Amino acid sequence: MKVEKYQKGFKYEKDGWIFVHIEGEPFERGFQYGYLIAEEYIQTFKCYDEMMFQSLGIDMQFVIENANKLYGNKMPKEILEELKGIAQGITAKGYNTTLEDIIGWNAWMDITEGYWPKIKPDFAKYVFIPSQKRKEKCSAFIATGNATKDKKIVIAHSTFDDFWNVQNVNLILDIKPSKGKAFVMQATPGYVASLTDFFVSSAGIVGVETSFVGFNGFDETKLPAFIRQRIAMQYAENIDQFIELLNKENNAGNPASWLLGDINSNEIVKFEQGLIFSNIERKKDGYFFGCNIAFDPKIRNLECDGSGYNDIRRHTGGRKVRFETLLEKYFGKIDIQIAKAIMSDHYDVYQRKNFPGANTVCAHYDNDKRKYMSSSLAVHPEPFSPSGAVDCKISNSAYLKQMGFIARFGRPCGIVFNAEKFLKKQPQWNWQKKYLKDREHKSWTTFSSYKK
């Protein structure tokens, strides 16, 4: 296995994942990070720039300008220094990049999914432009106590979205900062926060989130999600402090259901965070799951539209039923192997049969005619959309003590995606040909924080 080293940092690739370790002072570790992921950052930046222009009508320059206008003077000193280091590290590798570029890159979600939908209706004075709603992304669950085989925590998370968007979230970033807690997180190259989200810290906290579909609110005067999430992951000593830091100056840049676990106490928490409303539930026995809907009635009804809470023809309502069925079926037996089975599940509760499609826990929009789609509010309403699950991460308390987990890059079920064959059958998506990547069958691979 080839390992690239730079100062205190290093990088290697394994089974489709890129593992990067960085450490030290903010600028120092940022420089290591930028230098090591320069090629991946540039490739991903170009992909986003072209694909979002086709999908949204705006490009990365729009994101960069607005991110710096809104957040350029709100950067905490530590994060600003790390961002400066990233920009200079990428430039030192031979790719000219500015601090402004990196600020915009990290604020991509805040701008494209929060700020842009808010200003979009006013963008053309004489033409009605409907505001886009938040997409549904990710499946996840967490279990503990009498729900699991060893009475301790088991957690799992799968990322899904447009393939062009999430086919580059194959970075595992291991950070040992000079201050705060060490932590490992999944990320996109160049991000200082996870934003997919999957992380574990040396405080014994593990967390994932699933975003709220159809969410409407956004406050551009507050702190962006990437700053709040990064601070919470690095500095939280416990779950309560994580929630407190995530709530501080909340702009609703990433409204979501957070599933959090503390391996020291075996407590699990579901924290649903909107803009105006939030809700916290705690358990030492049982489970929580995330399927892109808010279970809190205030968030679901007052801050979201068309979430599909009861609609089993939708990916949200279908997974709500299926997750509960599976977690009850395996109650008391949940472990790593059971978690693999749950996250790879292809049962469609509306069709009442196994069919890897849009409405299953392991999402395969690219295989779905959308014949049974019930609402134009559904995400990816077009037939055979190149979208769906692209990874899976699973862990338990034993792994988490080492800040570790197992991961598969590719669908949780392992079914391959061949871009050329897909586009031959579905030429309506040829505009994505330049960037759409194959995903081969990959093994489950173990990762953990680097220890000297």
Summary of the structure (lengths in Angstrom):
residues: 452
radius of gyration: 20.4
end to end distance: 18.2
largest distance: 62.0
contacts: 1671
relative contact order: 0.13
helix: 35%
strand: 25%
